[in-house]
Amino acid sequence: HVLGGFHTELSPPPYFVEERLTFVAAHPEPVVTQVLAQLDSLGVGFGACHTEFVVHEGRARIIEVNYRAIGDQCDLLLAGLLEIRLFEHILRTHLGEPLPADLGARTDGAARLEYPCADRAGLLAEAPSATELTSEGVHLTYRPLRATGERHELYRTNRDYLGVLRATGTDQPTVDRVAADFLAGLRWEIQP
């Protein structure tokens, strides 16, 4: 079962930090066909797998195959957005049980994950706390990933994540706007 994917926005080169992911319910069929054929040629076919790939001039190229569910709270977002028992399905597959032909996944969802990042080294003196709310039909879940009082270097990796925002709804432009407005209202203070 292909559950969808994410369009990932990265930090500017030369660094490679995933800053924002937008849910893609279905990639174009030629892309899906190419990726599935490449996975088949690699022998991938048991359990959860998430695959990172790029598409250039219509050609999908696999970057890496991970024999596990996607992480960084994308798995939690998928389970909620698709309204499926994702983790139960994964565990049952590993117990040798077949997946149902239809997972009953919801198909009208829109979502975005955003990772606010530290822009300098220092002590995190102030940061927003965990929050969960709904605004304009968009469900927002913010979780801090770094505690106040912690001192960190600037790593220019995902170790710079200060928190993660999961935003879900049914209209991507609304999800994007509400998520951006929510993040604009948050404040992190990093002292030298």
C-alpha positions as CSV (number, residue, x, y, z in Angstrom):
1,H,0.0,0.0,0.0
2,V,1.3,3.4,-0.9
3,L,0.1,5.8,1.7
4,G,1.2,9.0,0.0
5,G,4.3,11.1,0.4
6,F,5.8,14.4,1.4
7,H,7.3,17.2,-0.6
8,T,10.3,18.2,1.5
9,E,11.7,21.7,1.6
10,L,15.4,21.9,2.6
11,S,17.6,24.5,4.1
12,P,19.8,26.4,1.6
13,P,23.0,24.7,0.5
14,P,25.6,23.7,1.6
15,Y,23.5,22.3,4.5
16,F,20.8,19.6,4.3
17,V,18.2,20.3,6.9
18,E,14.6,19.2,6.3
19,E,12.6,22.3,7.4
20,R,9.1,21.7,6.0
21,L,7.2,18.8,4.6
22,T,3.9,19.0,2.8
23,F,1.7,15.9,2.4
24,V,1.2,14.6,-1.1
25,A,-1.8,12.3,-1.2
26,A,-0.8,10.8,-4.5
27,H,2.3,11.3,-6.7
28,P,1.7,11.2,-10.5
29,E,1.2,7.6,-11.6
30,P,4.4,7.4,-13.8
31,V,6.4,8.4,-10.7
32,V,4.7,5.9,-8.5
33,T,5.3,3.2,-11.1
34,Q,9.0,4.0,-11.4
35,V,9.5,4.1,-7.6
36,L,7.7,0.8,-7.1
37,A,9.6,-0.9,-9.9
38,Q,12.9,0.3,-8.3
39,L,11.9,-0.9,-4.9
40,D,10.9,-4.3,-6.5
41,S,14.3,-4.6,-8.1
42,L,15.9,-3.9,-4.7
43,G,13.8,-6.7,-3.2
44,V,11.9,-4.5,-0.9
45,G,8.5,-6.0,0.0
46,F,8.1,-6.8,3.6
47,G,6.9,-4.5,6.4
48,A,7.0,-0.7,6.6
49,C,9.3,1.2,4.3
50,H,9.7,4.8,3.5
51,T,11.7,5.9,0.4
52,E,13.3,9.1,-0.3
53,F,13.5,10.0,-4.0
54,V,13.7,13.0,-6.4
55,V,12.0,13.5,-9.7
56,H,14.0,15.3,-12.4
57,E,12.6,15.6,-16.0
58,G,10.0,13.0,-15.3
59,R,12.4,10.4,-14.0
60,A,12.2,9.2,-10.3
61,R,15.5,8.5,-8.7
62,I,15.7,6.8,-5.3
63,I,18.1,8.4,-2.8
64,E,17.5,6.0,0.0
65,V,15.2,3.2,1.2
66,N,14.5,2.9,4.9
67,Y,13.0,-0.3,6.2
68,R,10.9,1.4,8.8
69,A,8.1,3.9,9.0
70,I,8.9,7.5,8.4
71,G,9.9,9.3,11.6
72,D,10.2,12.9,12.9
73,Q,6.5,12.8,13.7
74,C,5.5,12.2,10.1
75,D,4.3,8.8,11.2
76,L,2.0,10.3,13.8
77,L,0.7,12.8,11.2
78,L,0.0,10.0,8.7
79,A,-1.9,7.9,11.2
80,G,-4.1,10.8,12.2
81,L,-4.5,12.3,8.7
82,L,-5.4,9.0,7.0
83,E,-7.4,7.9,10.0
84,I,-5.9,4.4,9.9
85,R,-4.3,2.2,12.6
86,L,-0.9,2.6,11.0
87,F,1.2,1.2,13.8
88,E,-1.2,-1.8,14.4
89,H,-1.0,-2.6,10.6
90,I,2.8,-2.5,10.8
91,L,3.0,-4.7,13.8
92,R,0.5,-7.2,12.4
93,T,2.5,-7.4,9.2
94,H,5.6,-8.3,11.2
95,L,3.5,-10.9,13.0
96,G,2.8,-12.5,9.6
97,E,-0.7,-11.3,9.2
98,P,-1.7,-10.0,5.7
99,L,-2.8,-6.4,5.3
100,P,-6.4,-5.9,4.3
101,A,-6.9,-5.1,0.6
102,D,-8.3,-1.7,1.6
103,L,-6.9,0.1,4.6
104,G,-9.9,2.4,4.7
105,A,-7.6,5.5,4.5
106,R,-9.2,8.9,4.4
107,T,-8.3,10.6,1.0
108,D,-9.4,14.2,1.5
109,G,-6.6,15.3,3.9
110,A,-4.1,18.1,3.6
111,A,-1.1,18.4,5.9
112,R,2.2,20.1,6.7
113,L,5.0,19.6,9.2
114,E,7.3,22.4,10.1
115,Y,10.4,22.3,12.2
116,P,11.4,25.7,13.6
117,C,15.3,25.6,13.8
118,A,17.8,27.4,16.0
119,D,19.7,30.0,13.9
120,R,22.6,30.3,16.3
121,A,24.3,28.6,19.2
122,G,23.4,29.4,22.8
123,L,21.1,28.8,25.7
124,L,17.4,28.4,24.9
125,A,16.0,30.9,27.5
126,E,12.4,31.0,26.3
127,A,10.3,28.7,24.1
128,P,6.7,27.8,23.6
129,S,5.2,24.9,25.4
130,A,3.3,22.0,23.9
131,T,0.0,23.1,22.3
132,E,-2.9,21.5,20.6
133,L,-5.8,23.4,19.0
134,T,-8.0,23.8,16.0
135,S,-8.2,27.0,14.0
136,E,-10.3,27.5,10.8
137,G,-10.8,23.7,10.5
138,V,-7.0,23.1,10.8
139,H,-5.8,20.9,13.7
140,L,-2.5,22.1,15.0
141,T,-0.2,20.1,17.3
142,Y,3.0,21.7,18.4
143,R,5.6,19.8,20.4
144,P,8.9,21.3,21.7
145,L,12.0,19.3,20.9
146,R,14.4,21.2,23.0
147,A,13.9,22.2,26.7
148,T,14.5,25.7,28.0
149,G,17.7,25.9,29.8
150,E,19.6,23.7,27.3
151,R,22.7,25.0,25.7
152,H,23.5,23.8,22.2
153,E,26.0,24.6,19.4
154,L,24.6,25.4,15.9
155,Y,24.9,22.0,14.2
156,R,23.2,22.8,10.8
157,T,21.4,19.5,11.0
158,N,18.1,18.3,12.5
159,R,19.8,18.6,15.9
160,D,18.9,22.3,15.5
161,Y,15.1,21.6,15.6
162,L,13.5,23.6,18.4
163,G,10.1,22.0,17.9
164,V,7.7,20.4,15.4
165,L,4.3,21.6,14.2
166,R,1.9,19.1,12.7
167,A,-1.0,20.8,10.9
168,T,-3.8,18.8,9.3
169,G,-7.1,19.8,7.5
170,T,-8.8,19.3,4.2
171,D,-7.5,22.3,2.2
172,Q,-3.8,22.8,1.6
173,P,-3.8,26.6,1.2
174,T,-5.7,26.9,4.5
175,V,-3.4,24.5,6.3
176,D,-0.4,26.4,5.0
177,R,-1.7,29.8,6.0
178,V,-3.0,28.7,9.5
179,A,0.4,26.9,10.2
180,A,2.4,29.9,9.1
181,D,0.2,32.3,11.2
182,F,0.5,30.0,14.2
183,L,4.3,29.8,14.0
184,A,4.6,33.5,13.4
185,G,3.0,34.0,16.9
186,L,5.5,31.8,18.7
187,R,8.8,33.1,20.2
188,W,12.1,31.4,21.0
189,E,14.8,33.3,22.7
190,I,18.4,32.0,22.4
191,Q,21.0,33.7,24.5
192,P,24.7,33.6,23.8
